[in-house]
């Protein structure tokens, strides 16, 4: 008989990654705000159900830092159809304003159902009677209904990390009603922004037969509360790193390597939603018009590899790398490259060093549920210096109003905002950053998790 938890987290991935091979392999806690937020609660007897990222039989249950881990195994064909197919080629682009055209393949729907059923079985097995379940993100949208049918005693909540699209876009999805009615099986459904919450409520009234307001919906006698609860970061962890002498020394080393030039920094997954080509175009035009010079400014673009085997991602990688090559060919001088482009992940210490070394952070996605990089940069600037240029289409823009907010598709305005960031006076930097830091510190990841669990009725052990 497995251990049964009062609180279970269900997410596509486990909060760990495997280090080493064979018998010497061990699980190590993954970095990230979600893990930080959940660890204090789960370490008192909770369980995290998720996929380990590989194909084949799931590893045996284990624990890391007191958090019980229950892995769900996926076959190679399920990874192709469920993960690469329905999740990343249908739902991801659809939920990001169809920036890349979603694919609607009927053969992907059953694997999506099957994997959600597999998760539901695992969650039902490890959760105590009258327990609580928190389901995360678009991968597991059918899990609430399946779990409700198997375990009607449970309190179930759902949080969507991506945007929820307008009704007109969501209506494209052939399986829209099944997904909406499943999420309406929850006691609480929460989203990053009020607009996503309204979009969801409107879609439920139109396509799922629900009745009620944008705050509460009723379907077949069941009430579901609809909330906007924006996710955040572990501010204390970033402040600790930002004041670490070794991190500060590394930031100073990065600045020396750039020969004292002001750094415009961008850190993104290499994804077509992130607006990297538009950012490069705006920077190129600033150089071409001689409003900026490689003698004074450098753009550092860190592109974290993402879903390389998918066609849309291969295309964006090729486009970005070709643009970087053209800009450097046109504007670089001996010893002074216009764009430093790194296609790799950085560990958190190195990332914070870059945050400290930057003059301005350029966060300009075409669409983003939240974008925690913007909040990480703000949390790291403990001296209240630095400038944040932020897309108005990132969820974070609803909170970080003293950033320089831009439409990333408006290349002229984007370029002007980058120029304003470079030329901003220190007094204005300090006023803006102090307000941004106050916002991020007041609403950290622990407030987010406690706020959601409170809505669900969780009172701890």
HELIX and SHEET records of a PDB file:
HELIX    1   1 UNK A   22  UNK A   24  5                                   3    
HELIX    2   2 UNK A   33  UNK A   42  1                                  10    
HELIX    3   3 UNK A   76  UNK A   78  1                                   3    
HELIX    4   4 UNK A   79  UNK A   91  3                                  13    
HELIX    5   5 UNK A   92  UNK A   95  1                                   4    
HELIX    6   6 UNK A  106  UNK A  126  1                                  21    
HELIX    7   7 UNK A  138  UNK A  140  5                                   3    
HELIX    8   8 UNK A  143  UNK A  150  1                                   8    
HELIX    9   9 UNK A  167  UNK A  170  1                                   4    
HELIX   10  10 UNK A  176  UNK A  183  1                                   8    
HELIX   11  11 UNK A  194  UNK A  207  1                                  14    
HELIX   12  12 UNK A  235  UNK A  242  1                                   8    
HELIX   13  13 UNK A  245  UNK A  257  1                                  13    
HELIX   14  14 UNK A  276  UNK A  288  1                                  13    
HELIX   15  15 UNK A  311  UNK A  331  1                                  21    
HELIX   16  16 UNK A  348  UNK A  357  1                                  10    
HELIX   17  17 UNK A  372  UNK A  380  1                                   9    
HELIX   18  18 UNK A  395  UNK A  398  5                                   4    
HELIX   19  19 UNK A  411  UNK A  423  1                                  13    
HELIX   20  20 UNK A  426  UNK A  442  1                                  17    
HELIX   21  21 UNK A  445  UNK A  456  1                                  12    
SHEET    1   A10 UNK A  62  UNK A  64  0                                        
SHEET    2   A10 UNK A  67  UNK A  74 -1                                        
SHEET    3   A10 UNK A  47  UNK A  55  1                                        
SHEET    4   A10 UNK A   5  UNK A  13  1                                        
SHEET    5   A10 UNK A 127  UNK A 136  1                                        
SHEET    6   A10 UNK A 155  UNK A 159  1                                        
SHEET    7   A10 UNK A 188  UNK A 191  1                                        
SHEET    8   A10 UNK A 222  UNK A 228  1                                        
SHEET    9   A10 UNK A 216  UNK A 219 -1                                        
SHEET   10   A10 UNK A 211  UNK A 212 -1                                        
SHEET    1   B 2 UNK A  16  UNK A  19  0                                        
SHEET    2   B 2 UNK A  26  UNK A  29 -1                                        
SHEET    1   C 6 UNK A 339  UNK A 342  0                                        
SHEET    2   C 6 UNK A 297  UNK A 304  1                                        
SHEET    3   C 6 UNK A 262  UNK A 269  1                                        
SHEET    4   C 6 UNK A 360  UNK A 363  1                                        
SHEET    5   C 6 UNK A 387  UNK A 391  1                                        
SHEET    6   C 6 UNK A 404  UNK A 406  1                                        
END                                                                             
